[in-house]
Amino acid sequence: MVMVYHFEVWDYARGENIVLPLKCDADLIERVGGMILPGTGEEVDVSALDAAGRYDPKKAVRKDA
């Protein structure tokens, strides 16, 4: 299991911070210079991450389905 978060990161093209739709672990967020958004933590299985270490909540299988 790994804890992933939504985060804010500077978008140089837009000249402003943006929030990406994907979640990442704290180490990856730190490496890209992002800032974790409080209250967005979610523990997921490592197998739910893509090859780059990102988690897409929209692709997650719902537990209540």
C-alpha positions as CSV (number, residue, x, y, z in Angstrom):
1,M,0.0,0.0,0.0
2,V,1.1,3.6,-0.7
3,M,-0.4,6.9,0.4
4,V,-1.1,9.2,-2.6
5,Y,-2.3,12.8,-2.7
6,H,-3.6,15.5,-4.9
7,F,-1.2,18.3,-5.3
8,E,-0.5,21.7,-6.7
9,V,2.4,22.4,-9.0
10,W,3.6,25.5,-10.9
11,D,2.7,25.5,-14.6
12,Y,5.3,27.6,-16.4
13,A,3.2,27.8,-19.6
14,R,0.2,29.2,-17.7
15,G,2.2,31.2,-15.2
16,E,0.1,29.9,-12.2
17,N,-0.3,26.9,-9.9
18,I,-2.5,24.1,-11.1
19,V,-4.0,21.0,-9.5
20,L,-3.5,17.8,-11.5
21,P,-6.3,15.2,-11.7
22,L,-3.8,12.5,-10.7
23,K,-2.5,11.6,-7.3
24,C,1.1,10.8,-6.4
25,D,3.1,9.8,-3.4
26,A,4.8,12.4,-1.3
27,D,8.3,11.6,-2.7
28,L,7.2,12.2,-6.3
29,I,5.4,15.3,-5.4
30,E,8.5,16.7,-3.7
31,R,10.6,15.8,-6.8
32,V,8.4,17.8,-9.1
33,G,8.3,20.8,-6.7
34,G,4.6,20.3,-5.9
35,M,2.7,21.0,-2.7
36,I,0.4,18.4,-1.2
37,L,-3.2,19.5,-0.8
38,P,-4.3,18.8,2.8
39,G,-7.1,16.3,3.2
40,T,-6.5,14.5,-0.1
41,G,-4.5,11.5,1.1
42,E,-5.7,8.1,0.0
43,E,-4.1,4.7,0.6
44,V,-4.0,2.6,-2.5
45,D,-2.4,-0.6,-3.6
46,V,0.9,-0.1,-5.4
47,S,-0.5,-2.0,-8.4
48,A,-2.9,0.9,-8.9
49,L,-0.1,3.2,-9.9
50,D,0.9,3.7,-13.5
51,A,4.5,3.2,-14.8
52,A,5.4,6.8,-13.7
53,G,4.0,6.3,-10.2
54,R,0.8,8.2,-10.6
55,Y,-2.7,7.2,-9.5
56,D,-5.8,8.1,-11.4
57,P,-8.8,8.1,-9.0
58,K,-11.2,8.2,-12.0
59,K,-10.0,4.8,-13.1
60,A,-10.3,3.2,-9.6
61,V,-12.6,0.3,-9.1
62,R,-15.4,1.3,-6.7
63,K,-15.5,-0.8,-3.6
64,D,-19.3,-0.5,-3.4
65,A,-20.0,-1.4,-7.0
